[in-house]
């Protein structure tokens, strides 16, 4: 079975488009179609249904998908195992991370890593933490530095690195900011801008309200913390932000008896061989690890 054809199959399955797969692989659409036709002829089955511009996996295609990932992951795993034998820290390290962590936590670590290991080619992929989890699960990234889920199941292992306190915030002129004592019920009555509903942070905050029998008044949502901060700073809504992002444009709301935190760290696939480069980067992350603070979620 031709590995380039398998890679082409996965690119189409992930993007849902022959043309987008071609852009990803730097191929023309006819070349993509030729590879898939050759793979279908070799296997004796049809892998995709093409109805207009819609491209969907057939039953045979759905059966091949996990096996294609497995074949390519085994090949990559073998390549890493053999490369590791010489002890060199080199090659390519695919690292997935969220925009927030990439901006606020990783720069000094990346600077130290590239200085210590100039032979490593870093491929940093910025995506939501939830997407990064899938990148690890399917073997498309070796490490991911993300907001950790409340629970992580095998074959993915999560390692906490930073405790990340979260604060309820508003613009200085917001009514909540000028209120002497603030309770969660007070906050729930005002419009909020929240992280997207698919994010780990959204679930952490929402669960706090539900524990008190409250429903936050979510008027807007976005996955970008910097956008949330901007919306809060101009007085459109209150929100929850990492304490590391607070400055004079937003103020912390003094909620009574509320402590909220999330864990930032890294995840890896336990069934794949890690490259020497990944192990070296993990060592830097482990050196940053701090004892998690108690959190109420």
C-alpha positions as CSV (number, residue, x, y, z in Angstrom):
1,X,0.0,0.0,0.0
2,X,1.5,3.3,-1.1
3,X,2.1,5.7,1.8
4,X,1.7,8.8,-0.3
5,X,-1.8,7.6,-1.3
6,X,-2.6,7.0,2.4
7,X,-1.5,10.5,3.3
8,X,-3.7,11.9,0.5
9,X,-6.7,9.8,1.7
10,X,-6.3,11.3,5.2
11,X,-5.9,14.8,3.9
12,X,-9.2,14.5,2.0
13,X,-11.0,12.8,4.9
14,X,-9.9,15.6,7.3
15,X,-10.6,18.5,5.0
16,X,-13.7,17.1,3.2
17,X,-12.3,18.4,-0.1
18,X,-10.1,17.2,-2.9
19,X,-9.0,20.8,-3.6
20,X,-8.1,21.6,0.0
21,X,-6.2,18.3,0.3
22,X,-4.3,19.3,-2.8
23,X,-3.4,22.7,-1.2
24,X,-2.3,21.0,2.0
25,X,-0.1,18.5,0.1
26,X,1.1,21.0,-2.6
27,X,-0.6,18.9,-5.3
28,X,-2.9,19.7,-8.2
29,X,-6.5,18.4,-7.9
30,X,-6.0,15.9,-10.8
31,X,-2.9,14.5,-9.0
32,X,-5.0,14.1,-5.8
33,X,-7.7,12.3,-7.7
34,X,-5.2,10.0,-9.4
35,X,-3.7,9.0,-6.1
36,X,-7.2,8.1,-4.7
37,X,-8.2,6.3,-7.8
38,X,-5.0,4.2,-7.6
39,X,-5.7,3.4,-3.9
40,X,-9.3,2.5,-4.6
41,X,-8.2,0.2,-7.4
42,X,-5.6,-1.4,-5.2
43,X,-8.1,-2.0,-2.4
44,X,-11.0,-2.9,-4.7
45,X,-13.4,-0.5,-2.9
46,X,-14.7,3.0,-3.3
47,X,-13.5,5.3,-0.5
48,X,-15.4,8.5,-1.1
49,X,-18.8,9.5,-2.4
50,X,-18.8,12.7,-4.5
51,X,-22.2,14.4,-4.7
52,X,-21.8,17.9,-6.2
53,X,-19.1,19.6,-4.1
54,X,-19.7,17.4,-1.1
55,X,-17.1,14.7,-0.4
56,X,-18.0,12.1,2.2
57,X,-16.4,8.8,3.3
58,X,-18.1,5.6,2.2
59,X,-18.5,2.7,4.7
60,X,-15.2,1.3,3.3
61,X,-13.6,4.8,3.7
62,X,-14.7,5.0,7.4
63,X,-13.3,1.5,8.0
64,X,-9.9,2.5,6.5
65,X,-9.6,5.8,8.4
66,X,-8.4,4.5,11.8
67,X,-6.2,1.9,10.1
68,X,-4.6,4.6,7.9
69,X,-3.8,6.6,11.0
70,X,-2.4,3.5,12.7
71,X,-0.2,2.5,9.7
72,X,1.3,6.0,9.4
73,X,1.8,6.3,13.2
74,X,3.6,3.0,13.3
75,X,5.9,4.1,10.6
76,X,6.6,7.4,12.3
77,X,7.1,5.6,15.6
78,X,9.6,3.3,14.0
79,X,11.5,6.2,12.4
80,X,11.7,8.0,15.8
81,X,12.9,4.9,17.6
82,X,15.7,4.4,15.2
83,X,16.7,8.0,15.2
84,X,16.7,8.1,19.0
85,X,19.5,5.5,19.0
86,X,22.2,8.0,18.2
87,X,21.2,10.1,21.2
88,X,21.1,13.3,19.1
89,X,18.4,15.9,19.8
90,X,17.5,16.8,16.2
91,X,14.8,16.4,13.6
92,X,11.3,17.9,13.5
93,X,9.2,18.4,16.6
94,X,5.5,19.0,15.9
95,X,4.1,21.0,18.9
96,X,0.5,22.0,19.2
97,X,-0.6,24.8,21.5
98,X,-3.3,27.3,22.2
99,X,-2.8,30.9,21.2
100,X,-3.0,32.1,24.8
101,X,-0.3,29.7,26.0
102,X,1.8,30.4,23.0
103,X,1.7,34.1,23.8
104,X,1.9,34.1,27.6
105,X,3.7,30.9,28.7
106,X,5.9,29.4,26.0
107,X,8.1,32.2,24.7
108,X,10.9,31.9,27.3
109,X,10.8,28.1,27.0
110,X,11.0,28.2,23.2
111,X,13.9,30.6,23.4
112,X,15.8,28.3,25.8
113,X,14.9,25.2,23.7
114,X,16.0,26.6,20.3
115,X,19.2,27.9,21.9
116,X,20.1,24.5,23.5
117,X,19.0,22.4,20.5
118,X,19.5,24.4,17.2
119,X,19.3,21.1,15.2
120,X,15.6,20.7,16.0
121,X,13.1,22.1,13.5
122,X,10.1,23.3,15.5
123,X,6.7,23.0,13.8
124,X,4.3,25.0,16.1
125,X,0.6,24.5,15.4
126,X,-1.7,27.1,17.0
127,X,-5.2,25.8,17.7
128,X,-7.8,25.5,20.4
129,X,-6.9,23.1,23.3
130,X,-9.7,20.8,22.3
131,X,-8.4,20.6,18.7
132,X,-4.8,20.0,20.0
133,X,-6.2,17.0,22.0
134,X,-7.4,15.5,18.8
135,X,-4.0,16.2,17.1
136,X,-2.3,14.1,19.8
137,X,-4.9,11.4,19.7
138,X,-4.5,10.9,15.9
139,X,-0.7,11.2,16.0
140,X,-0.5,14.5,14.0
141,X,1.4,16.2,16.8
142,X,4.0,14.8,19.2
143,X,3.3,17.1,22.2
144,X,0.5,19.6,22.9
145,X,0.7,22.4,25.5
146,X,-2.8,23.2,26.4
147,X,-5.5,24.0,28.9
148,X,-6.0,20.5,30.4
149,X,-9.4,18.9,30.4
150,X,-10.9,18.1,33.8
151,X,-10.4,14.4,32.9
152,X,-8.1,12.7,30.4
153,X,-8.4,9.1,29.3
154,X,-5.9,6.7,27.9
155,X,-4.1,6.6,25.5
156,X,-3.6,10.3,26.2
157,X,-1.7,11.3,29.3
158,X,-1.9,14.8,30.8
159,X,0.9,16.4,32.8
160,X,0.1,19.6,34.8
161,X,2.7,22.3,34.6
162,X,1.1,25.6,35.6
163,X,-1.8,26.5,37.9
164,X,-3.7,29.3,36.1
165,X,-5.9,31.3,38.4
166,X,-9.0,32.8,36.8
167,X,-10.6,36.1,37.8
168,X,-14.0,37.5,37.2
169,X,-13.3,40.9,35.5
170,X,-15.1,43.9,34.1
171,X,-14.3,47.4,32.8
172,X,-13.6,49.9,35.6
173,X,-16.8,51.8,34.9
174,X,-19.0,48.6,34.8
175,X,-21.8,48.6,37.5
176,X,-20.3,45.4,39.0
177,X,-16.9,47.1,39.4
178,X,-18.4,49.9,41.3
179,X,-20.4,47.6,43.6
180,X,-18.9,47.1,47.1
181,X,-19.6,43.4,47.6
182,X,-20.2,41.1,44.6
183,X,-21.9,37.7,44.7
184,X,-22.2,35.1,41.9
185,X,-25.9,35.8,41.7
186,X,-25.1,39.5,41.0
187,X,-22.8,38.6,38.2
188,X,-25.3,36.2,36.6
189,X,-27.8,39.0,36.1
190,X,-25.4,41.0,33.8
191,X,-24.4,40.1,30.2
192,X,-21.3,38.1,29.8
193,X,-18.8,37.3,27.1
194,X,-17.6,33.7,27.5
195,X,-15.0,31.4,26.0
196,X,-16.7,29.2,23.3
197,X,-19.0,26.5,24.4
198,X,-16.6,23.7,23.3
199,X,-13.7,24.9,25.4
200,X,-12.5,23.4,28.7
201,X,-12.5,26.9,30.3
202,X,-16.2,27.4,29.4
203,X,-17.1,24.2,31.1
204,X,-15.1,25.0,34.2
205,X,-16.9,28.4,34.7
206,X,-20.3,27.2,33.7
207,X,-20.1,24.3,36.2
208,X,-19.4,26.8,39.0
209,X,-22.7,28.6,38.2
210,X,-24.6,25.4,37.9
211,X,-23.4,24.3,41.3
212,X,-25.1,27.4,42.7
213,X,-28.3,26.9,40.7
214,X,-27.5,29.9,38.5
215,X,-27.3,30.4,34.7
216,X,-24.9,33.0,33.3
217,X,-26.3,35.6,30.9
218,X,-24.0,34.8,27.9
219,X,-24.5,37.4,25.2
220,X,-21.3,36.6,23.2
221,X,-18.6,34.0,23.0
222,X,-15.2,33.6,21.3
223,X,-12.3,31.3,21.8
224,X,-9.7,34.1,21.8
225,X,-8.9,35.4,25.2
226,X,-7.4,38.6,23.8
227,X,-10.8,39.3,22.1
228,X,-12.6,38.6,25.3
229,X,-10.4,41.1,27.1
230,X,-11.0,43.8,24.5
231,X,-14.8,43.3,24.8
232,X,-14.6,43.5,28.6
233,X,-12.4,46.6,28.5
234,X,-14.9,48.6,26.5
235,X,-17.7,47.8,28.9
236,X,-19.7,45.4,26.7
237,X,-19.8,42.6,29.3
238,X,-18.1,40.9,32.2
239,X,-16.0,37.7,31.8
240,X,-13.5,35.4,33.3
241,X,-9.8,35.8,32.4
242,X,-6.5,34.3,33.5
243,X,-4.9,36.5,36.1
244,X,-1.8,36.9,34.0
245,X,-3.8,39.0,31.5
246,X,-5.1,41.6,34.0
247,X,-3.9,45.2,33.6
248,X,-5.4,48.7,34.0
249,X,-8.0,48.2,31.2
250,X,-10.0,45.6,33.3
251,X,-10.5,45.2,37.0
252,X,-10.9,42.1,39.1
253,X,-14.4,41.7,40.6
254,X,-14.2,40.9,44.4
255,X,-16.5,37.9,44.5
256,X,-17.2,36.5,47.9
257,X,-15.7,33.1,48.7
258,X,-14.9,32.3,45.0
259,X,-11.6,30.8,43.9
260,X,-11.4,29.6,40.4
261,X,-8.5,28.0,38.5
262,X,-7.6,25.8,35.6
263,X,-4.6,23.6,34.9
264,X,-2.2,24.3,32.0
265,X,0.2,21.5,30.9
266,X,1.1,19.1,28.2
267,X,-0.4,16.0,26.8
268,X,1.1,13.1,24.9
269,X,0.1,9.8,23.4
270,X,1.2,6.9,25.6
271,X,1.5,4.4,22.8
272,X,3.9,6.2,20.6
273,X,7.7,6.5,20.9
274,X,8.7,10.1,21.7
275,X,11.6,11.6,19.8
276,X,14.7,12.9,21.7
277,X,13.5,16.4,20.8
278,X,10.1,15.8,22.5
279,X,11.8,14.4,25.6
280,X,14.1,17.5,25.8
281,X,11.1,19.8,25.5
282,X,9.2,17.8,28.2
283,X,12.2,18.2,30.5
284,X,11.9,22.0,30.2
285,X,8.2,21.9,30.9
286,X,8.6,19.6,33.9
287,X,11.1,22.1,35.3
288,X,8.4,24.7,35.2
289,X,5.9,22.6,37.1
290,X,4.4,24.0,40.3
291,X,2.2,22.5,42.9
292,X,-1.4,23.1,41.9
293,X,-3.4,25.4,44.0
294,X,-6.8,24.3,45.4
295,X,-9.6,25.4,43.1
296,X,-13.3,25.5,43.3
297,X,-14.9,24.3,40.1
